[in-house]
Amino acid sequence: MIDSSSTVTMNDSSSVTGNTADFVDQGGVTGGAIYIWPCGGGALIGGVDGGNVNDNYRGTAAPVEDNISAPPCG
């Protein structure tokens, strides 16, 4: 989780893959890989694309790919 005082910097060799949030399928959980909280919090810097932040899921019975999540703003 990236909060309002955090910074995550990724370079060419960094990756976030193969993670599962809500492993027991309770629902209401987001962010299989990187979760930014609260709205507008923290900083995510560097080479973040479909290649190095990928294949992260929410749930197991009917998994949904969830690589980078944030709460709705407003």
KEKE-3310 file (N, C-alpha, C; in steps of 0.2 Angstrom, whole numbers, plus 5000, padded with zeros to 4 digits):
npx = (5004:5003:5004:4999:5012:5021:5033:5036:5048:5051:5063:5071:5073:5064:5049:5032:5023:5012:5004:4990:4976:4963:4962:4953:4941:4932:4927:4925:4938:4953:4966:4977:4991:4998:4992:4985:4982:4976:4964:4973:4985:5003:5016:5020:5033:5043:5046:5032:5022:5012:5021:5030:5022:5010:4999:4993:4981:4963:4954:4950:4941:4934:4944:4950:4960:4970:4980:4985:4977:4966:4956:4940:4940:4932)
npy = (4994:5011:5025:5042:5047:5040:5034:5025:5019:5012:5003:4998:4984:4981:4973:4968:4955:4941:4941:4940:4947:4946:4932:4923:4926:4935:4947:4965:4969:4976:4979:4969:4970:4984:4996:5012:5023:5036:5044:5052:5050:5047:5042:5035:5030:5029:5015:5009:4998:4987:4976:4975:4977:4966:4952:4951:4948:4949:4940:4922:4912:4917:4925:4942:4952:4964:4976:4989:4999:5011:5021:5028:5045:5060)
npz = (5000:4996:5005:5010:5014:5007:4995:4981:4971:4955:4945:4929:4932:4942:4948:4950:4953:4952:4964:4975:4981:4994:4996:5001:4996:5002:4997:4993:4994:4987:4976:4971:4969:4969:4980:4981:4993:5004:4993:4980:4987:4991:4980:4965:4956:4941:4930:4927:4919:4909:4909:4920:4931:4933:4931:4944:4956:4962:4973:4971:4967:4956:4949:4947:4937:4945:4946:4949:4961:4967:4979:4975:4970:4977)
capx = (5000:5006:5000:5001:5019:5026:5035:5038:5051:5053:5067:5070:5073:5059:5043:5027:5019:5010:5001:4983:4972:4957:4963:4948:4935:4927:4924:4927:4946:4956:4974:4981:4998:4999:4985:4986:4977:4970:4964:4979:4991:5009:5019:5022:5038:5047:5044:5027:5018:5009:5026:5033:5016:5006:4997:4991:4973:4959:4950:4952:4935:4933:4949:4950:4966:4970:4987:4986:4970:4965:4949:4937:4941:4927)
capy = (5000:5017:5030:5049:5049:5035:5034:5018:5020:5006:5004:4993:4978:4980:4970:4966:4950:4935:4942:4939:4950:4943:4925:4919:4928:4939:4953:4972:4970:4978:4979:4963:4972:4990:5000:5019:5026:5038:5047:5057:5048:5044:5043:5029:5033:5024:5011:5005:4997:4981:4971:4974:4976:4962:4946:4951:4946:4950:4934:4916:4908:4921:4930:4948:4955:4970:4977:4995:5001:5017:5022:5033:5052:5064)
capz = (5000:4996:5008:5008:5015:5004:4988:4978:4964:4951:4939:4924:4934:4947:4945:4955:4949:4955:4970:4976:4987:4995:4994:5004:4992:5006:4994:4996:4994:4981:4976:4971:4968:4972:4982:4983:4998:5002:4986:4980:4992:4989:4974:4961:4951:4937:4924:4928:4913:4909:4909:4926:4936:4929:4934:4951:4955:4967:4973:4969:4964:4950:4950:4943:4937:4949:4947:4953:4963:4972:4980:4971:4973:4976)
cpx = (5004:5002:5002:5008:5024:5027:5038:5041:5053:5058:5066:5070:5068:5052:5038:5022:5017:5007:4993:4980:4966:4957:4957:4941:4930:4924:4926:4934:4948:4963:4978:4989:5000:4992:4987:4981:4980:4970:4969:4985:4997:5011:5022:5027:5042:5043:5038:5023:5016:5014:5029:5028:5011:5004:4996:4983:4970:4954:4953:4947:4934:4938:4949:4957:4966:4977:4988:4979:4971:4958:4946:4938:4934:4922)
cpy = (5006:5022:5037:5051:5044:5036:5027:5020:5013:5008:4999:4986:4976:4977:4968:4961:4944:4935:4941:4942:4946:4936:4921:4921:4931:4945:4960:4973:4972:4978:4973:4964:4978:4994:5006:5021:5032:5041:5052:5055:5046:5046:5037:5032:5028:5020:5006:5004:4990:4975:4970:4975:4973:4955:4946:4951:4948:4944:4928:4912:4911:4926:4936:4951:4962:4972:4984:4998:5007:5018:5028:5040:5056:5063)
cpz = (5000:4999:5007:5010:5012:4997:4986:4971:4961:4946:4934:4926:4940:4944:4951:4952:4954:4962:4970:4982:4988:4993:4996:5001:4997:5003:4997:4996:4987:4981:4976:4971:4972:4974:4984:4987:5002:4995:4986:4984:4989:4982:4971:4956:4947:4932:4926:4922:4914:4909:4916:4932:4933:4933:4941:4951:4962:4967:4970:4965:4957:4950:4945:4943:4940:4951:4951:4954:4967:4973:4976:4974:4972:4982)
residu = (MET:ILE:ASP:SER:SER:SER:THR:VAL:THR:MET:ASN:ASP:SER:SER:SER:VAL:THR:GLY:ASN:THR:ALA:ASP:PHE:VAL:ASP:GLN:GLY:GLY:VAL:THR:GLY:GLY:ALA:ILE:TYR:ILE:TRP:PRO:CYS:GLY:GLY:GLY:ALA:LEU:ILE:GLY:GLY:VAL:ASP:GLY:GLY:ASN:VAL:ASN:ASP:ASN:TYR:ARG:GLY:THR:ALA:ALA:PRO:VAL:GLU:ASP:ASN:ILE:SER:ALA:PRO:PRO:CYS:GLY)
# end
